[in-house]
Amino acid sequence: QVQLVESGGGLVQAGGSLRLSCVASGRTVSGYAMGWFRQAPGEEREFVAAISRSGSSTYYADSVKGRFTISRDDNAKNTVFLQMNSLKPEDTAVYYCAADRGTAQAMSVRNGMDYWGKGTLVTVSS
């Protein structure tokens, strides 16, 4: 089993930055593709970004390309990060971390993941 715990959410003004972290415990996630998803109030959960097992490939939703960066540190911290810059009010959502045995590319088109975190709230004020 893998437990995922997100942190780093909060309230930020439009144009600001936040860095989300997702710490995995229970077992190493080096064998999993990792991703971030988000769900805004009244909306369905949507894909944000994913990173391959090796960290060499990344995928982003069009709405966040050029503003968000996903990275991972499997060696010491067993952690995945999401650096969010130039935040917009429409980025307001609960952000979820996910781990999956499939590919990172597949995470961008699938909804069911092997493991989910409980989410962290990001609120961007205008």
C-alpha positions as CSV (number, residue, x, y, z in Angstrom):
1,Q,0.0,0.0,0.0
2,V,1.0,3.6,-0.7
3,Q,-0.1,6.5,1.4
4,L,0.1,10.0,-0.2
5,V,-0.1,13.2,1.8
6,E,-0.2,16.6,0.0
7,S,0.8,19.9,1.5
8,G,1.6,23.4,0.5
9,G,-1.8,24.7,-0.4
10,G,-3.1,28.0,0.7
11,L,-4.4,31.5,-0.2
12,V,-2.4,33.5,-2.8
13,Q,-3.0,36.5,-4.9
14,A,-3.3,36.2,-8.7
15,G,0.2,36.2,-10.2
16,G,1.7,34.6,-7.2
17,S,3.3,31.2,-6.7
18,L,2.9,28.1,-4.6
19,R,4.8,24.9,-4.3
20,L,2.8,21.8,-3.6
21,S,4.4,18.6,-2.1
22,C,3.2,15.1,-2.0
23,V,5.0,12.7,0.3
24,A,4.6,9.0,-0.2
25,S,4.9,6.5,2.6
26,G,4.3,2.8,3.0
27,R,6.6,1.9,0.1
28,T,8.7,3.7,-2.5
29,V,7.0,5.2,-5.4
30,S,10.0,5.0,-7.7
31,G,8.1,2.3,-9.6
32,Y,5.0,4.5,-10.2
33,A,4.1,7.3,-12.5
34,M,3.0,10.3,-10.4
35,G,0.5,13.0,-11.1
36,W,-1.4,16.0,-9.9
37,F,-5.1,16.5,-10.5
38,R,-7.5,19.2,-9.3
39,Q,-11.2,19.7,-8.6
40,A,-12.8,23.1,-8.5
41,P,-16.1,23.6,-6.7
42,G,-19.0,22.2,-8.8
43,E,-16.6,20.7,-11.3
44,E,-15.2,17.3,-12.1
45,R,-11.7,16.3,-11.2
46,E,-9.3,17.1,-14.0
47,F,-5.7,16.2,-14.9
48,V,-3.0,18.8,-14.2
49,A,0.4,17.2,-14.6
50,A,2.2,13.9,-14.6
51,I,5.8,12.6,-14.5
52,S,7.2,9.3,-15.5
53,R,8.9,6.8,-13.2
54,S,12.3,8.0,-14.3
55,G,11.4,11.6,-14.2
56,S,12.5,12.1,-17.8
57,S,9.1,12.7,-19.2
58,T,6.4,15.2,-18.1
59,Y,2.9,16.0,-19.3
60,Y,0.7,19.0,-18.6
61,A,-2.8,20.1,-19.2
62,D,-2.9,22.9,-21.7
63,S,-4.3,25.3,-19.1
64,V,-1.2,25.1,-17.0
65,K,1.6,24.6,-19.6
66,G,4.4,27.2,-19.1
67,R,3.2,28.0,-15.6
68,F,3.4,24.8,-13.6
69,T,6.3,22.3,-13.3
70,I,6.1,18.8,-11.9
71,S,9.2,17.1,-10.4
72,R,10.0,14.2,-8.2
73,D,12.6,13.2,-5.7
74,D,12.5,9.4,-5.1
75,N,15.9,9.0,-3.5
76,A,15.8,10.8,-0.2
77,K,12.3,12.3,0.1
78,N,10.0,10.0,-1.8
79,T,8.2,13.2,-2.8
80,V,6.6,14.7,-5.8
81,F,6.4,18.5,-6.3
82,L,4.2,20.9,-8.2
83,Q,5.6,24.3,-8.7
84,M,2.8,26.7,-9.6
85,N,3.7,30.2,-11.0
86,S,1.6,33.0,-12.4
87,L,-1.4,31.7,-10.6
88,K,-4.9,32.7,-11.8
89,P,-8.2,32.7,-10.0
90,E,-9.3,29.8,-12.2
91,D,-6.6,27.7,-10.7
92,T,-8.6,27.6,-7.4
93,A,-9.3,24.0,-6.6
94,V,-8.4,21.1,-4.3
95,Y,-5.2,19.6,-5.7
96,Y,-4.8,15.8,-5.4
97,C,-1.6,13.7,-5.8
98,A,-1.9,10.3,-7.5
99,A,0.4,7.3,-8.1
100,D,-0.2,4.8,-10.8
101,R,1.6,1.7,-12.2
102,G,0.6,2.8,-15.7
103,T,2.4,5.4,-17.8
104,A,2.5,9.1,-17.0
105,Q,1.1,9.8,-20.5
106,A,-1.9,7.6,-19.7
107,M,-2.5,9.6,-16.5
108,S,-3.5,12.5,-18.7
109,V,-6.5,10.6,-20.2
110,R,-7.5,8.2,-17.4
111,N,-9.5,8.9,-14.2
112,G,-8.8,5.8,-12.2
113,M,-5.5,5.8,-10.4
114,D,-4.0,3.2,-8.1
115,Y,-3.5,5.6,-5.1
116,W,-4.9,9.0,-4.3
117,G,-4.0,11.6,-1.6
118,K,-6.7,13.5,0.3
119,G,-5.9,16.8,-1.4
120,T,-4.8,20.3,-0.5
121,L,-6.8,23.4,-1.1
122,V,-5.4,26.2,-3.3
123,T,-7.3,29.5,-3.4
124,V,-6.2,32.2,-5.8
125,S,-7.7,35.7,-5.2
126,S,-8.1,38.3,-7.9
